[in-house]
Amino acid sequence: MVVAANRVEHTEDRGSIDTIVSVTKRDMARVNELILSMAGSRVELIPEIANHLISSGGKRLRPMLTIATALAHGYDEGDAQVKLAASVEFMHTATLLHDDVVDESDLRRGKRTARTIWGNQASVLVGDYLLGQAFKMMVDVGSMTALSILSDASAIIAEGEVWQLAAAKRMTTSEADYLAVVDAKTAALFAAAAEVGPVIAGAGDEARAAMRRYGRSLGVSFQLIDDVLDYGGVAADLGKNTGDDFREGKITLPVILAYQAGDEDEKAFWRSAMEDGNNDDAALARALELIERHATLKTTIERARAFGAEAYEAAAGLPPSAARDALLDVVEFCISRIK
């Protein structure tokens, strides 16, 4: 793996989600049907907004984790995995709707965000509706343990949003603080999605802990690679333009590391760009130069690989199966999204 001309080149075999797509195909078809059904409402605006985001091309990795971890622990009948997987996707979709309002984002996966079409108020309220539908499906499953895991995750995600808002555009944010926000905003749902699988399969506490560790580490790794892609990726991979995080003043790990490594002049630049909003194309060019100078994309990738290794180790202890192989392949996929 090398960094050149502000691009990250990945020279190893690329991972794939093809295995997990194949393993979960039957159940995901049922999940998709349930999602469309539960997104319905007599209020026309609700399915209109929900379907705009649901059909926007996301990989639905989180619900696939729920199904794959259930299968990996021997669960292969019933509909609990379908309802919980749909709940996870609704939680994720609601978070995206809320995120785009908070971040004032105009694009999501290459499409206009709901807030730019229907407004902030409608986006927030439809997100709340989807959360309500998610909890309805969790209750239908009848597992208090699964309900507890996912409801805890919902609270943690909201807490992470508030934490990020409080720390927004502050260059004093430390790496530890940033990773704590990632843990809450992104990794919490990955962890919960993976943990409820063994719960409905009747697996013990050790299995639950391993899958929670798998999901949490995978989620952190996934976000760190997203951070890298914004400064060194290909726009088609992001569904947005390279540098959008910079233009929105989002302080991510490559920026934090570059700020910490910089001299006083460089620190002043970062404060001007990120805190004061002086982030035009010329500023982006300098940001890319400083990120390359201090090799912070490479460092961020190293952090992502370390979390990926933790996820891989957690899943490697599962009994051999197609589902276990799928979970392992997902780890490499998350990291190898770098081109």
C-alpha positions, 0 to 999 in steps of 0.5 A: 500500500502506497500514498502518492499524489494524494491518492491511496493505492491498494496493491493487495487483493481486494476484499468483497461483500459477494460472500455475505450477499450470497449467504444472506440472499434468501433472508435479505429478500424478506428483509427488503420486503419488510422494509418496504412494508414498514416504510408505508404510511397513509401520510404520503410524505413518509414513504416518499422520503423513506423510499428516496433514501432506502432505494439510494444504493446502500449496501445494507451491510448492517442488516446482513451482519445480523443475518450472517451472525445468526446463521454462523451460530446455527439459527436457520429458521423463523423470522426473528433475524428478518425483523431484527435486520430490518430494524437495524436498517431502519435505525441506520436510515433514520440516523442518515436522515438526522445526520444530513440535517445536522451536517447540512449535507446536500448529497448522499450516495451521489443523490440529493439529500432528503433535506434539500428536497423536502426540508429539514423538518420533514427529514427529522420527522420521517427519521423519527417515524422509522425509529418507531417502526424499528422498535415495533419490529424489535418488540414483535421478535419477543426477545428482551435481550435483543431489544435491550441491545438495539435500544442501547445502541439507539441511545448511544448513537444519539449521544454520539451525535450530540458529542460530535455537535459539541466538538464540531469545528474544534481543532483541539479535538484529540484522536481519543475524543474522535475515536470515542465519537466514531465508537458511538456514532458508527461502531455502536450500530455495527456492534449491536447488529452483530450481537443480536444474531447470536442472541436469537440463535441462543448462543451464550455470553462468550459468543455474544461478546465475540460478535459485539467485539467483531461489529464494534471493531469493524465499524471503527475500521469502516469509518476510518477508511471513509475518512481516508477516502474523503481525502484520497479516494475516488468520488464514485466510491463515496457517492460524493466529491473528494474533500466534502468533509473538508468543505463541511468543516468535519474534523476527521482523523487525517486532519487531527493527525496533520494538525498535531504534527504541524508547525504553528503556521500549519496549525493556524491554517487548519484553525482558519479552514476548519473553525472559521470556514475558510475552506475553498479549493485553494485551501483544500489543495493546501490541506491535501499537501499537508496531509501528504506531507505528514502521511496521515492517510497512511497512519489512518489506514494503519489504525483501520487495519489494527481495528480490522485485525481485531474484528477478524480475530473475533470472527475467526474463532467461529466454527467453519461455515459459509457465514463465518467466511462471509464475516471474515471477507467483510473485514477485508472488504471494508479496508480494501475499499481504498484504490 
